Amino acid sequence: MVAPPAILPGVHGGPDALGVPAHDFSTNSNACGPCPAALSALQQADATRYPDPAYTALRAALAALHGVAPDRIVVAGSASEFIHRITTWARLHGCTQVLLPPHSYGDYAQAAQAHGLAVLRRSAKAAVGGEGSDAATPATLHWACEPASPLGTADAALAAWHTPTSPGSVRMLDCAYRPLRLATSHSDPELPASAWQLWSPNKSLGLTGVRAAYAVAPAEAEGMVPALQSLAPSWPVGAHGVALLAAWATPAVQQWVAACLPTLRSWKDRQMALCTQLGWSVVPGSLANYYVATLPTAQCADDSSAQTANLLAALRQHGIKLRDCTSFGLPGAVRLGVLPPASQDALQAYFQNLGL
């Protein structure tokens, strides 16, 4: 009997065994939230009844938001749930490997390993004609994130995704942070029409405790939708998830998210300047409401992962949590979501008390 592949447990930010951090830099939730209109919709949700199992009205509303037909919308329990579901579909339909960004959300690889798929990673500069293209013969499940996590940068591989997909391969674009893109120097790049889009609005709405997401199929891939729906359990999204996604599809909520961006930009500039003042090396290029930095203790340590872990554990005891980037393949680095000035001041005070 062949032993199943070893799968590392997922690493995530947010609350932990110590409860809810007072100053939680470890998630990328919109710090301007929660969105009042979405929160009101959740409070009014009717939890005494099942949702429509076909999510007819919800799919129509989400389709209208994206300007597509409702039969291109797949409702999902969460982004993570859909990551595992699309990986299952890919394995059943002949994909033998997944191709990931150099650094990425752990569930992409975890789902692939659970199905025995080979996990490959692109180089940081993969683009047209390079490792990010679909020239490889094996059927491949390709992943990208816009903007990328944890670095918040643009994924160079997306340039190759404006060409048709090779037979048997599937392109998945994680749009979790797309609505919180803070770059102002140029307009948002057009999303490739050849890719599936995976949307998880709870981050943008500051309501990450509500698990609900959806995917938009490319125009030529509507035939995959029934098969993906058949792989889901009954009612993958409950009444509160339906309320969240329905609110997301309204103009008022979309306008609220857009109105948050100037505030988040201001907070981000302040927070990055603080990190520089503390002697941290901030990784440039983030377009999102988060970024990566290397702590001073890690910059001069032989064992950067251990040094960073010890410092983060000490911070956590003081109600401050940062996201260790070791699981992203960046030992000694941390990812910081943008928080309001009061939380930034708490971070500064901790290091000042240490004399750093």
N, C-alpha and C positions, 0 to 999 in steps of 0.2 A: 504494500500500500504506500502510495506516494504521500509524503507529509505536506500539509498545506503550507503556502508561503508565510513567512513571518511578517506580520503587519504591525507597525508601530502605532501606539495609541495617538489619537489626535491631540494637538496642542492648540489651545484657544485662549483668547483674552476674555475679559469680563469677570463676573463674580466667581468665587472659588470657595474652598473649604473655610476660608476666613470671612465669607460673606461678601457684601457689596463694597468695593473700595470707595473711599470718600472722594478720591481723585483718580478716575480710571482713564489713563492714557492708553490702555491696552486694546481698546476696540476702536473701530472707525465709524462709530455711530455719529450722526449729526448732533453736535453739541448744542445747537440752537433748539433742539426738540425738547419734548415731543411736539409734533405738529398738532395744533389745537383742533382742527377739523377732523383729522384722522382719529385723534383720541376720542372726540365726541362720537364718531361713528362706532368705535369699539364699545363705548359705554352703552350705546343703544342697540347693539347686536342682540338678536334673539337666540339665546343659547338653549332654548327649550325645544328646538326643532332641528332636524337634519337640514343641511344645505341641499339644494338641487344637486343630485349626484353628477349631472352633466355640466353643471356650472354655466348654464346657458346664458343668463343675463350678464354674468361676470365676464365670460369670454368675449361677449359682444362689446362690453365696455372697454376691455383691454385692447381688443382688436381696433376699436375706433381710436384709441389713444395712439396706436402705432400706425394707423392707416393701412391695415391689412384685413383679410377675411377672418372671421371667427374660427374657421377650421385650421388656422395656423397657430392657434394659441393652445398651449398645454399648461394646465394648472398643476402646481407642485407644492408639496408639504413644506419645503424650504429649498433654498439653493443647494444645500448639501444633499437633500433627498433626491433632487433631480440629477445631481452629479453622479450619484450611485445608479440612478435609473438609466440614464443615457449610456453609462458604461456597461450596464447589463445588456442593453439593446445592442451596443456595438459588438460585444463579445458574441452574442447570439447570431449576429449577422456577419461574422467573418473577420472582424478587426482583430489583429494579433498584437497591437502595440498602441501606446499612447505617446504623444509628443508634447512635452510641457515646456513652458518658459524656463529660463535659468533658475528663477526663484518663483515659487508659487504656493497657493493655498494647498494645504496638505491633503485635503479630501480628493483631489484629482488623482494623486498617486495612490492613496489608500484604496480608492475604489478599483483602480486598475489592478493593484496587487491582489485584491480579494478575488479577482477573476483570472489571475494568472497571466495577465497581459504584461508584456515587456514595457518598462518605463524608460523613455528616452528624454533627454533635455536638449533644447536648442542652445546655440551659443547666444551671447548677449546681443550680438549684432546681426542675427539671422534675418534675412529679408528676401527680396526677389532673387530666385535662382540659388539660394543658399539652403541651409538646413531647415528653414521654415517653409520651404515649398512643398508641394504635394508630388514631387517627382519620384519619391521612393515607391517601390513596387508594393510592399505590404500594405494592406488596408489599415488605416491609421485613424485613431481618434485624436484630433488636434485640439489643444486648449490654448486660449489667450485670455487676458483680462485687461479691460480698458476703463480707467488706468490700471496699471499692474499693481499687484500686491506682493511684497511689502513696500517696494520702492516708490510707488506712485507715478512711475514713468510711463511713456508710451511704449507699446510693444512693436519693435521694428518688423516683426514677422507679419503684421497685419497688411503691409504693403503687398505681400504675395497672395493675400486672401481675396483680392479683387479679380482673380482669375477663377475659372471653373474648378470645382473640386474633382479630384481623380476618382475613378469608380471604386466604390466600397469604403471610401474615406469620409469622415464627418468632421466638420469644423465647429467648435463650440466657443463662443465669445461670452465670457462672464462680464456682465454689465453692472455688477454690484455697486461700483463706485462712479459710474458714468454720470449720474445726476449731481454728484458732489465734486465734479471736476472744476478746479478753481483757476486754471490757466486763463490769462486774459490777453496774451501776446498774439494769439491766433484763434480762429474759430475752431470748434470741436471738429475733429476729422470725421468724415463720413464712415459709417459702419459698413463693413463689407457685406454685400448682398448674398454672398455664398455661405455665410455662417449662420448658425443658430444663435439667438441672443437669449441669455439667461438673466432675468431681472429679479432682484430681491429688495423691494422698496423699504423694508423695515429699517435699514441703516439710514436712508435718506430722511425718513420720518422721525428718527430718534425713538423708535419703538421696536428694538431688536428682540424683545421678549415675545413678540407675536411672530410665529413661524409660518410664513406663507411666501410663495414665489410663483413665477410663471416663466415659460419659455416661448419664444416666437420662432416658428420654423421658417427657413428660407422658402421662397416662392416655389422652388422645384421639389421641396421635401414634404409637402402636405401628406403624402402617403405614409410617412413615418408616424404621424400623429396618432392614429388609432392604435398602432402597435405600442407606442409609448404609454398611451392611456391604459392599455390592457395590462401593463406591467405594474401599475399603481394599485394600492389597496383601495377599497371603497372609501369615498369621502376623504381624500388625502388632505384637504383643507377644511377646517371647521368654521363655525359661524364667525368667530373673531378674525380669522384669516381672510374670509370672504369680505368682511367689513373693511379690513385694512386695504385689500387690493382694489375694492370698489372705490374707496376714497381716493386712492392713488390715481385712479383714472379720471378724476374730476379736475377741471381747470383751476379751481380755487387751491387745491393742494399742490398742483404743479407750480402755481405762482408763488405759493409759500416757500417751496424748496428753492426756487430761483432767488427769492428775496433774501434767503439765508446766506447766499454765497459771498456778498461783500463783507458781511460780519465775519465769516469764517476766514476770508483772506486776511483781514486785519488781525484776527487772533493768531493765524498761522505765522504771519510776519513777526509778531511780537514773540511768539513761542520759539521760533527758530533763532531769533536774535538772543534770547535768553540762553538757549543751549550753547550757542557760540560763546557767550559770555562765561559760561560755566566750563569752557574748555573742551566741549564735545566737538567732534568732527561730524558735521551734518552732510549727508550724502545729497549732492545737488540733483535737480531735475524733477522733483516731485510736482505733479500737476494736481494732486488730490488734497483731501483734508487730513492727510497723514504724511509722514516722511520717516526716514531711517537715519539714525545717528550712532556713532561709536563713542562709548564712554571713555573718559581719560584713563581709568584703571585698566581697560581692555587694550588701549593703544600701546601700552608699555609692558604688557604681561605676556609671558610665554603661554599660559593657559587662559586665553581670553574668555572662553566659555565659562569656566569655573569662576573667574573673577566677576564676570557679569552676573552670573546666577546668584552669587553671594550678595552682591550689591542690590539686585532686584528683590531678593528675599528680605533684606533689611528695609528697603523702601516700603515693601508690602506691609510690614509690621507697623509702619507709620501711616497707613491708609493711602499709599500712593502705589499705583500699579502701572508698569510699562510692559510691553510685549517683547520678550526675548526672541531674537531672530535666528537662533541656532537651528530651529526646525525648518527655517526657510533656506538653510545653507549659508547663513551669514553669522558665524560665531563671533561673539564680542560686540554685536550690534543690537540695537533696540529699535522697535517701531513705536512712534508716538502719534496717537490721534490728537487732533487739535482740540484743546479745551479752552474754556473761558479764562480770563486773566486771574481770577481768584485761585483756580487750580494751578496755574503756572506759578503764581506767587508761593503756593505751598511747596512746589517742587524746588523753587529757588531757596526757600527758607531751610529746607532739609539740608541742602548741600552747603549753605552758608554756615549752618550749625556744625557741619563736619570740618569746616575750615577749608573747603575746596573752592 
